Every structure is written in structure tokens, then in C-alpha cells.
Amino acid sequence: MILFWMICAVLIIIALAFILPPLLQRSNATEVADDRERREANIAIYRDQLSELETDLRNGIVSQQQYDQDRDEIERRLLDDVKLSEGSKLTRSATGSRNLVYVLSIGLPLIAVLFYLKVGELKGLSPLQTERTNVSGTATERSQQQIEANVSALAERLKANPSDSQGWIMLARSYNSMERFGEAAGAYAKATELLPNNADLWAEYAFVSAMANDRRLEGQPTELINKALKIDPENLKALQLAGNAAFQRKDYKQAIDYWSRVLKKVPPKSEVAESIQQRIDEAKSLSNTK
């Protein structure tokens, strides 16, 4: 019997020699992978916002000055998030993972012995059931979850610092890109409260309010459009929305007037120009049939 237990002990030690090193390495690899996914998710948010900003500049929706200001703010926040991620990675300890390995190294042999004493023989354990998932689909899902987590973290930070106007703008645009228009409207309300003379913000606020209202521009969205035009009568976002609002209430002549003012300011043959021209032609056709 003593010889039997000595053989068991030797076999357990040999087994642990194979099991423990991979567990420790896997723990470190998992932490690195999580950090990478978290960083990529952060970058994805800012990349989308930079792309949208560049498109607005190219189509004449924002001025060069506004573009430079917004781009600098996006890049600053990206650098801040990257530094925060790196700092948390440097301070993170692997003690918890190693403790788990130590517990397993002691607990598993003990459980095995007790189980053997209780049962007397190994009766065939059920195989571990695993489901394989599509790698790209899983990565996309985790990335989307991380983006949502980052946006939620930004919302929490703003609760502690509600006077951060640029933070509210970033949050509003993030909600907008996620098509969470009701929450985007709330964030734009905070941003316009802090920056009441920014016509672009009022126009964006009007857009998400309309989207949250089943794409209808009457009521509050129109009031917000008028505030934007009062601040800047030539604001392209506000003019375009004003044309849409006029079109919805079948005031085709006024819609044509607003859209024609937009058409004069955007680059010829751009996507915006082609879209606006199509809307003007449609409004003219409907106006002639009345």
C-alpha cells in the first residue's frame, strides 16, 4: 500500500510539472490579449470619429478651423486613453493568477485522492463538452462589447466631471454612431448647455432628436435647427436639416431654397452635392405637381 501511494505521489508531481507552466504562461497571454483587444476597441471609436470628421471637411460640412480643433481633441483623448491603458497594464499584478495555480496544484491531488478513497475506481468521466465558435465573429462581438464598455466608462467619468464639454461631445457622437439616439440627444443637451454658441452642436442635436422621434423633424428638432441657424445662418448642417424639415411639411419651395444654399457651398460633384441635387430635383417635381 505504501508503495502504491509513493507511485501516486510521483505521478502527481510529474503531471503538475506538465500542467503548471502552461497555466502560468496562458494567464500572461490572456492578459496581453485582453489589453490588446481593449486598446483596439478604443482606437476603433476614435478612428470612426476621425473618419467622420474628415468626411465632413471634405464635403464642406465643417470649416478647416473646426476640423483642426475637433481633430486635436480626438487625438488628445486617444493619447490619454492609451497612456491610461499602458499604466494599468504596468501596475497589474499576476499574483491572483499564480495563487489560483497554487490552489489547483494542492487542491486537485487532494480531491483526486479523496475521490478515489470514496469511489474506489475511476468509472469514466463525461467528456468536456465544448462548442467552437467562429473566430472572426467572436472577435467582432468582443470588440463591440469593449467599445460599449469604453463608452459607458466615458459616461461614468462625465458624472464626476460634468463640465467637460468636449467629453459630452465625444459621448454624444459615440452614442450617435452606435444609433443610440435617445442617449445621444441627452449628451448633446449637456454639450449645448456648456457650448451654447456652437451651431454645429445644435444641428447635430437636432439630427439625433429627429432620429429618436422616428425621423420626424417637426417640434423640438425644428426648434434646435432654428437655434443653429440663429447662431450661424450659413451653417451647412443646419441648412440641410432645415431643407429636410421643410420638405417633410411639404413646403417644397423653402426646401429648395435651403438646399440650394447648401449646394453653393459644398464641393461640386461630391457625394453631398449629388445627394442635395437629387433632393432639389425631387422637390421641384413635387412643387410643379401641386
C-alpha positions as CSV (number, residue, x, y, z in Angstrom):
1,M,0.0,0.0,0.0
2,I,2.8,2.4,0.9
3,L,4.5,1.7,-2.5
4,F,1.1,2.4,-4.2
5,W,0.9,5.9,-2.6
6,M,4.5,6.6,-3.4
7,I,3.8,5.8,-7.0
8,C,0.7,8.1,-7.0
9,A,2.7,10.9,-5.5
10,V,5.4,10.6,-8.1
11,L,2.8,10.6,-10.9
12,I,1.1,13.6,-9.5
13,I,4.3,15.6,-9.3
14,I,5.1,14.6,-12.9
15,A,1.6,15.7,-14.0
16,L,1.9,19.0,-12.2
17,A,5.3,19.6,-13.9
18,F,3.5,19.5,-17.2
19,I,0.3,21.4,-16.2
20,L,1.6,24.4,-14.1
21,P,4.0,26.1,-16.5
22,P,1.4,26.2,-19.4
23,L,-1.2,27.6,-16.9
24,L,1.1,30.4,-15.9
25,Q,2.0,31.2,-19.4
26,R,-1.6,31.1,-20.5
27,S,-2.5,33.6,-17.8
28,N,0.0,36.1,-19.0
29,A,-1.0,35.5,-22.6
30,T,-4.7,36.1,-21.7
31,E,-3.8,39.4,-20.0
32,V,-1.9,40.5,-23.1
33,A,-4.7,39.6,-25.4
34,D,-7.3,41.4,-23.2
35,D,-5.1,44.5,-23.2
36,R,-4.7,44.4,-27.0
37,E,-8.5,44.0,-27.5
38,R,-9.2,46.8,-25.1
39,R,-6.7,49.1,-26.9
40,E,-8.1,48.1,-30.3
41,A,-11.6,48.9,-29.2
42,N,-10.6,52.3,-28.0
43,I,-8.8,53.1,-31.3
44,A,-11.8,51.9,-33.3
45,I,-14.0,54.6,-31.6
46,Y,-11.6,57.4,-32.3
47,R,-10.8,56.1,-35.8
48,D,-14.5,56.2,-36.7
49,Q,-14.9,59.7,-35.3
50,L,-11.8,61.0,-37.2
51,S,-13.1,59.4,-40.4
52,E,-16.5,61.1,-40.0
53,L,-14.8,64.4,-39.3
54,E,-12.6,64.1,-42.4
55,T,-15.7,63.3,-44.5
56,D,-17.4,66.4,-43.1
57,L,-14.3,68.5,-44.0
58,R,-14.1,67.1,-47.5
59,N,-17.7,67.7,-48.2
60,G,-17.6,71.2,-46.8
61,I,-19.8,70.5,-43.8
62,V,-17.2,71.8,-41.3
63,S,-14.7,74.6,-41.6
64,Q,-10.9,73.9,-41.5
65,Q,-10.7,75.7,-38.2
66,Q,-13.5,73.5,-36.7
67,Y,-11.9,70.4,-38.2
68,D,-8.4,71.2,-36.7
69,Q,-10.0,71.8,-33.3
70,D,-12.0,68.6,-33.2
71,R,-9.2,66.5,-34.6
72,D,-6.8,67.8,-31.9
73,E,-9.3,67.0,-29.2
74,I,-9.9,63.5,-30.6
75,E,-6.2,62.8,-30.8
76,R,-5.6,64.1,-27.3
77,R,-8.3,61.8,-25.8
78,L,-6.9,58.9,-27.8
79,L,-3.4,59.5,-26.3
80,D,-4.9,59.9,-22.8
81,D,-6.7,56.6,-23.1
82,V,-3.6,54.8,-24.5
83,K,-1.5,56.1,-21.6
84,L,-4.2,55.0,-19.1
85,S,-4.3,51.5,-20.7
86,E,-0.5,51.2,-20.6
87,G,-0.3,52.4,-17.0
88,S,-3.0,50.0,-15.8
89,K,-1.1,47.2,-17.6
90,L,2.2,48.0,-15.9
91,T,0.6,48.1,-12.4
92,R,-1.5,44.9,-12.9
93,S,-0.1,42.0,-10.9
94,A,-0.2,38.3,-11.7
95,T,-0.5,37.4,-8.1
96,G,-4.1,36.3,-8.4
97,S,-3.4,34.0,-11.3
98,R,-0.4,32.4,-9.6
99,N,-2.4,31.9,-6.4
100,L,-5.1,30.1,-8.4
101,V,-2.4,27.8,-9.8
102,Y,-1.0,27.1,-6.4
103,V,-4.5,26.2,-5.1
104,L,-5.1,23.9,-8.1
105,S,-1.7,22.2,-7.5
106,I,-2.7,21.4,-3.9
107,G,-6.4,21.0,-4.3
108,L,-6.6,18.8,-7.3
109,P,-4.4,16.0,-6.0
110,L,-6.2,16.1,-2.7
111,I,-9.6,15.9,-4.4
112,A,-8.4,13.1,-6.6
113,V,-7.2,11.1,-3.5
114,L,-10.5,11.7,-1.6
115,F,-12.5,10.8,-4.7
116,Y,-10.5,7.6,-5.1
117,L,-11.0,6.6,-1.5
118,K,-14.7,7.3,-1.8
119,V,-15.4,5.7,-5.1
120,G,-12.6,3.1,-5.3
121,E,-12.3,3.2,-9.0
122,L,-12.5,5.5,-12.0
123,K,-15.8,5.0,-13.8
124,G,-15.2,7.1,-16.8
125,L,-15.8,10.8,-16.6
126,S,-18.1,12.5,-19.1
127,P,-16.1,14.3,-21.8
128,L,-15.9,18.0,-21.5
129,Q,-18.4,19.5,-23.9
130,T,-17.1,22.5,-25.9
131,E,-18.6,24.5,-28.7
132,R,-16.4,26.0,-31.3
133,T,-17.4,29.5,-32.4
134,N,-16.4,31.4,-35.5
135,V,-13.2,33.2,-34.6
136,S,-13.9,36.4,-36.5
137,G,-17.4,36.6,-35.2
138,T,-16.3,36.1,-31.7
139,A,-13.6,38.8,-32.0
140,T,-16.1,41.2,-33.5
141,E,-18.6,40.6,-30.7
142,R,-15.9,41.1,-28.0
143,S,-14.7,44.2,-29.8
144,Q,-18.2,45.7,-29.9
145,Q,-18.7,44.8,-26.2
146,Q,-15.4,46.6,-25.4
147,I,-16.5,49.7,-27.4
148,E,-19.7,49.8,-25.4
149,A,-17.8,49.3,-22.2
150,N,-15.5,52.3,-23.1
151,V,-18.5,54.5,-23.9
152,S,-20.0,53.5,-20.6
153,A,-16.8,54.4,-18.8
154,L,-16.8,57.8,-20.5
155,A,-20.3,58.4,-19.3
156,E,-19.3,57.5,-15.8
157,R,-16.3,59.8,-15.9
158,L,-18.6,62.7,-17.0
159,K,-20.8,62.2,-14.0
160,A,-17.7,63.1,-11.9
161,N,-16.7,65.9,-14.3
162,P,-20.0,67.3,-15.8
163,S,-18.3,70.5,-17.0
164,D,-16.2,68.6,-19.6
165,S,-17.8,69.9,-22.8
166,Q,-15.5,68.0,-25.1
167,G,-16.3,64.8,-23.2
168,W,-20.0,65.3,-23.7
169,I,-19.4,65.9,-27.4
170,M,-17.4,62.7,-27.7
171,L,-20.1,60.8,-25.8
172,A,-22.9,62.2,-27.9
173,R,-21.1,61.3,-31.2
174,S,-20.3,57.9,-29.9
175,Y,-23.9,57.2,-29.0
176,N,-24.9,58.6,-32.4
177,S,-22.5,56.2,-34.2
178,M,-24.0,53.3,-32.1
179,E,-27.5,54.5,-33.1
180,R,-28.5,55.1,-29.5
181,F,-30.2,58.3,-30.5
182,G,-32.1,59.0,-27.3
183,E,-28.9,58.9,-25.2
184,A,-27.1,60.9,-27.8
185,A,-29.8,63.6,-27.5
186,G,-29.2,63.7,-23.8
187,A,-25.5,64.1,-24.2
188,Y,-25.9,66.8,-26.9
189,A,-28.2,68.6,-24.4
190,K,-25.3,68.8,-21.9
191,A,-22.8,69.8,-24.6
192,T,-25.0,72.6,-26.0
193,E,-25.6,73.8,-22.4
194,L,-21.9,74.2,-22.0
195,L,-21.2,75.5,-25.5
196,P,-24.4,77.4,-26.4
197,N,-22.8,79.3,-29.4
198,N,-21.7,76.2,-31.3
199,A,-24.1,75.9,-34.3
200,D,-22.7,72.5,-35.3
201,L,-23.7,71.1,-32.0
202,W,-27.2,72.4,-32.2
203,A,-27.6,70.9,-35.7
204,E,-26.2,67.6,-34.5
205,Y,-28.6,67.7,-31.5
206,A,-31.5,68.3,-33.9
207,F,-30.5,65.3,-36.1
208,V,-30.3,62.8,-33.2
209,S,-33.6,64.2,-31.8
210,A,-35.3,63.6,-35.1
211,M,-33.8,60.1,-35.3
212,A,-35.1,59.4,-31.8
213,N,-38.5,60.8,-32.9
214,D,-39.0,58.3,-35.8
215,R,-37.1,60.6,-38.2
216,R,-39.7,63.4,-37.8
217,L,-38.3,66.9,-37.7
218,E,-41.3,68.8,-36.5
219,G,-41.4,70.1,-33.0
220,Q,-38.2,70.1,-30.9
221,P,-35.8,69.2,-33.8
222,T,-37.0,72.2,-35.8
223,E,-36.6,74.4,-32.8
224,L,-33.0,73.2,-32.5
225,I,-32.4,73.8,-36.2
226,N,-33.6,77.3,-35.8
227,K,-31.2,77.9,-32.9
228,A,-28.3,76.7,-35.0
229,L,-29.3,79.0,-37.9
230,K,-29.7,81.9,-35.5
231,I,-26.1,81.4,-34.4
232,D,-24.8,80.8,-37.9
233,P,-27.3,81.4,-40.8
234,E,-24.9,79.6,-43.2
235,N,-24.2,76.5,-41.2
236,L,-24.4,73.7,-43.7
237,K,-25.6,71.0,-41.3
238,A,-28.5,73.2,-40.1
239,L,-29.4,74.4,-43.7
240,Q,-29.5,70.8,-44.9
241,L,-31.8,69.8,-41.9
242,A,-33.9,72.9,-42.4
243,G,-34.5,71.8,-46.0
244,N,-35.4,68.3,-44.8
245,A,-37.9,69.8,-42.3
246,A,-39.5,72.0,-45.0
247,F,-39.7,69.0,-47.3
248,Q,-41.5,66.9,-44.6
249,R,-44.1,69.6,-44.1
250,K,-44.5,69.8,-48.0
251,D,-43.1,73.3,-48.2
252,Y,-41.1,72.4,-51.3
253,K,-40.1,76.0,-52.3
254,Q,-38.5,76.6,-48.9
255,A,-36.8,73.2,-49.1
256,I,-35.4,74.1,-52.5
257,D,-34.1,77.5,-51.1
258,Y,-32.3,75.8,-48.1
259,W,-30.8,73.1,-50.2
260,S,-29.7,75.5,-52.9
261,R,-27.7,77.4,-50.3
262,V,-26.0,74.2,-49.3
263,L,-25.3,73.3,-52.9
264,K,-23.4,76.5,-53.4
265,K,-21.0,75.8,-50.6
266,V,-20.2,72.1,-51.0
267,P,-17.5,70.8,-53.5
268,P,-19.0,70.2,-56.9
269,K,-19.6,66.5,-57.8
270,S,-19.1,65.5,-54.2
271,E,-21.4,62.9,-52.6
272,V,-23.1,65.6,-50.7
273,A,-23.6,67.8,-53.8
274,E,-25.1,64.9,-55.8
275,S,-27.4,64.0,-52.9
276,I,-28.6,67.6,-52.4
277,Q,-29.2,68.0,-56.2
278,Q,-31.3,64.9,-56.2
279,R,-33.4,66.3,-53.3
280,I,-33.8,69.6,-55.1
281,D,-34.9,67.9,-58.3
282,E,-37.4,65.8,-56.3
283,A,-38.7,69.0,-54.5
284,K,-39.1,70.8,-57.9
285,S,-41.0,67.9,-59.3
286,L,-43.4,67.8,-56.4
287,S,-43.8,71.5,-56.4
288,N,-44.8,71.5,-60.1
289,T,-47.5,68.9,-59.5
290,K,-49.2,71.0,-56.8
